Amino acid sequence: MADSVPLLINGNGDGGNGKSERPKEPWRGEFVKSIVYAGLDAIITSFSLISSISAGRLSSVDVLVLGFANLVADGISMGFGDFMSSSTEKDVAAKERCVTKWDVENQRGAQQEHLLHRYQELGMDAADAATVVSVFNKYPDILADEKMGREVGAEEQSEKPWKNGLITFVAFQVFGCAPILAFIVLIPFTDNDQIKFIGACVLSALALALLGIAKAKFAGQNYAASVGITLFNGAVAGAAAYGIGWTLRNVAGLDE
């Protein structure tokens, strides 16, 4: 603990040596995972569908009907899946904590011994480890959390699974609309489906770049690398879908 004193006094995180800069903290958010995962999946799913339809030379009406139908159906599926996943994770965590708390209350000696060995394996001095465990022994709830190897209150992070499901659904709809919007926005300007498809490619790329920037901001990652990865992911998926659509129409002979 004494080592932390000069850090607090200097306030620059380098102990006064000036050798390193304090890393930037990532944005904290309860629903970051749901937004990033749903947004990425939505953009790639919609763009891949549009790519395959465009390669098959179907009309803009087909793109809009199939695109929006797929967007809503997939959004509902993903939102419900996130709700079920978060709900199950919460139930499992509560059950695990219940079992661990029983162990702490009824097998206190064995649990203390387990923590003692764990701290020593992490490099803590035997005497210090014994001191820490003896302090935790006064607080059964904290001892149970420590025995589970997680922060106190971690089981409350997914307190309302329905929020995760709702956020996933909304994020899927918002990001998934980007590729389809080109076919709506360009209606007054052109009837050429190829131009509309190019517009969809541009909007999809912008949405993926925006998501990549948000992901980098949330996780404290490099912006260029994050944007590059998301764009590459979308490009590969879209190219694969376009290639399959073109192959089925022109090689397999599925003209109509």
C-alpha positions in Angstrom: 0.0 0.0 0.0 2.9 2.3 0.7 3.9 2.2 -2.9 0.7 3.9 -3.9 1.4 7.1 -1.8 3.7 8.8 -4.2 1.4 8.0 -7.1 -1.4 9.9 -5.3 0.8 12.7 -4.3 2.3 13.3 -7.8 -1.0 12.8 -9.5 0.5 11.8 -12.8 0.6 8.0 -12.3 4.4 7.7 -13.0 5.7 7.9 -9.5 7.5 11.2 -10.2 9.9 9.6 -12.7 8.2 10.9 -15.8 8.9 7.7 -17.7 5.4 6.7 -18.8 2.1 8.2 -19.4 -1.0 6.9 -17.7 -3.1 4.7 -20.1 -6.5 6.1 -21.1 -9.4 4.6 -19.3 -12.1 3.0 -21.5 -15.6 4.3 -21.4 -17.6 2.4 -18.9 -21.1 1.2 -19.9 -23.4 -1.5 -18.8 -24.6 -2.2 -22.3 -21.5 -1.7 -24.4 -21.2 -5.4 -25.3 -24.9 -5.5 -26.5 -24.5 -2.4 -28.6 -21.3 -3.3 -30.3 -22.2 -7.0 -30.9 -25.8 -6.2 -32.1 -24.6 -3.3 -34.3 -21.9 -5.2 -36.0 -24.1 -8.2 -36.6 -26.9 -6.0 -37.9 -24.8 -4.1 -40.5 -23.1 -7.2 -41.8 -26.4 -9.2 -41.9 -28.2 -6.4 -43.8 -25.4 -5.7 -46.2 -24.8 -9.3 -46.9 -28.5 -9.8 -47.7 -28.5 -6.8 -50.0 -25.3 -8.0 -51.7 -26.8 -11.4 -52.5 -30.0 -9.8 -53.7 -28.2 -7.3 -55.9 -25.9 -10.0 -57.3 -29.1 -11.9 -58.3 -30.3 -8.8 -60.0 -33.6 -8.6 -58.1 -35.4 -5.3 -57.8 -35.2 -2.5 -55.2 -38.6 -3.6 -54.0 -37.2 -7.0 -53.2 -34.4 -5.5 -51.3 -36.7 -3.3 -49.2 -39.2 -6.1 -48.4 -36.6 -8.8 -47.7 -34.3 -6.3 -46.0 -36.8 -4.9 -43.5 -38.4 -8.3 -42.9 -35.0 -9.8 -42.1 -34.0 -6.8 -40.0 -37.1 -7.0 -37.7 -37.0 -10.8 -37.4 -33.3 -11.0 -36.7 -33.6 -8.1 -34.2 -36.3 -9.8 -32.3 -34.3 -13.0 -32.3 -31.1 -11.4 -31.1 -32.9 -9.3 -28.5 -34.6 -12.3 -27.0 -31.4 -14.3 -27.2 -29.5 -11.6 -25.3 -32.4 -11.5 -22.7 -32.2 -15.2 -22.2 -28.4 -15.2 -22.1 -28.3 -12.4 -19.5 -31.1 -13.9 -17.4 -29.4 -17.3 -17.4 -26.0 -15.8 -16.5 -27.7 -13.9 -13.6 -29.4 -17.1 -12.3 -26.2 -19.1 -12.5 -24.2 -16.4 -10.7 -26.8 -16.2 -8.0 -26.8 -20.0 -7.6 -22.9 -20.1 -7.5 -22.9 -17.4 -4.8 -25.5 -19.2 -2.8 -23.3 -22.3 -2.8 -20.2 -20.4 -2.0 -21.8 -18.5 0.9 -22.9 -21.8 2.4 -19.4 -23.1 2.1 -18.1 -20.0 3.8 -20.6 -20.2 6.6 -20.3 -24.0 7.2 -16.7 -24.7 6.1 -15.0 -21.5 7.1 -11.6 -23.2 7.8 -11.4 -24.9 4.5 -12.4 -21.7 2.6 -9.8 -19.7 4.5 -7.1 -22.2 3.7 -8.1 -22.1 0.0 -7.7 -18.3 -0.1 -4.5 -18.5 1.8 -2.9 -20.8 -0.8 -4.4 -18.7 -3.6 -2.8 -15.5 -2.4 0.5 -17.2 -1.8 0.4 -18.6 -5.4 -0.1 -15.0 -6.6 3.1 -14.0 -4.9 1.9 -12.7 -1.6 4.0 -13.3 1.5 2.6 -16.0 3.8 2.2 -13.6 6.8 0.5 -10.9 4.6 -1.8 -13.6 3.1 -2.8 -14.7 6.6 -3.5 -11.1 7.6 -5.7 -10.5 4.6 -7.6 -13.7 5.1 -8.1 -13.0 8.8 -9.6 -9.6 7.9 -11.9 -11.1 5.2 -13.0 -13.6 7.9 -14.8 -10.8 9.7 -17.0 -10.2 6.7 -18.7 -13.4 5.3 -20.3 -11.7 2.3 -17.0 -10.2 1.2 -15.3 -13.5 1.9 -17.8 -15.2 -0.4 -17.2 -12.8 -3.2 -13.4 -13.1 -2.8 -13.7 -16.9 -2.8 -15.5 -16.6 -6.1 -12.7 -14.5 -7.5 -14.7 -11.5 -8.5 -15.5 -8.0 -7.3 -18.1 -7.3 -4.7 -21.4 -6.5 -6.4 -20.5 -8.2 -9.7 -23.7 -10.2 -9.5 -25.7 -7.0 -9.8 -24.3 -6.0 -13.2 -27.0 -7.8 -15.1 -29.8 -6.9 -12.6 -32.4 -6.4 -15.4 -31.8 -8.8 -18.3 -34.7 -7.3 -20.2 -32.7 -4.1 -20.6 -29.9 -6.1 -22.4 -32.5 -7.6 -24.7 -34.1 -4.2 -25.5 -30.7 -2.5 -26.1 -29.7 -5.3 -28.4 -33.0 -5.0 -30.4 -32.7 -1.2 -30.7 -29.1 -1.3 -31.7 -29.8 -4.0 -34.3 -32.6 -1.9 -35.9 -30.6 1.4 -35.8 -27.4 0.0 -37.3 -29.1 -2.5 -39.6 -31.1 0.2 -41.3 -27.9 1.8 -42.7 -27.4 -0.4 -45.7 -31.1 -0.3 -46.6 -31.5 3.5 -46.4 -29.7 3.9 -49.7 -32.5 2.2 -51.5 -34.9 4.7 -49.9 -32.9 7.9 -50.0 -32.0 7.5 -53.7 -35.5 6.7 -54.9 -36.2 10.4 -56.0 -32.9 10.6 -57.9 -32.4 7.3 -59.7 -34.1 4.0 -60.7 -30.8 2.3 -61.3 -30.4 -0.6 -58.8 -26.7 -0.7 -59.3 -26.3 2.9 -58.1 -28.5 2.2 -55.1 -26.3 -0.8 -54.3 -23.2 1.3 -54.4 -25.0 3.8 -52.1 -25.7 0.9 -49.8 -22.0 -0.1 -49.8 -21.0 3.5 -48.9 -23.6 3.8 -46.1 -22.5 0.3 -44.8 -18.9 1.4 -44.7 -19.7 4.6 -42.9 -21.8 2.7 -40.3 -19.0 0.1 -39.8 -16.5 2.9 -39.4 -18.7 4.6 -36.8 -19.1 1.3 -34.9 -15.3 0.7 -35.1 -14.7 4.2 -33.6 -17.2 3.6 -30.9 -15.7 0.2 -30.1 -12.2 1.7 -29.9 -13.5 4.4 -27.6 -15.3 2.0 -25.3 -12.4 -0.4 -25.1 -9.5 2.1 -25.2 -8.2 0.6 -28.4 -6.4 2.1 -31.4 -9.0 3.9 -33.6 -7.4 3.0 -37.0 -7.0 -0.7 -36.1 -10.6 -1.0 -34.8 -12.1 0.7 -37.9 -9.9 -1.4 -40.2 -11.0 -4.6 -38.5 -14.7 -3.8 -38.7 -14.5 -2.7 -42.3 -12.5 -5.8 -43.3 -15.1 -8.0 -41.5 -18.0 -6.3 -43.4 -16.1 -6.4 -46.7 -15.4 -10.1 -46.5 -19.0 -11.0 -45.5 -20.5 -8.8 -48.2 -18.1 -10.1 -50.9 -19.0 -13.7 -49.9 -22.7 -13.0 -50.1 -22.4 -11.2 -53.4 -20.3 -14.1 -54.8 -22.8 -16.7 -53.8 -25.7 -14.7 -55.3 -23.8 -14.2 -58.5 -22.8 -17.8 -58.7 -26.3 -19.2 -58.2 -27.7 -16.9 -60.9 -25.0 -17.1 -63.5 -23.2 -20.4 -63.0 -26.0 -22.6 -61.5 -28.5 -21.1 -64.0 -31.0 -19.9 -61.5 -32.2 -17.0 -63.7 -35.7 -16.9 -62.5 
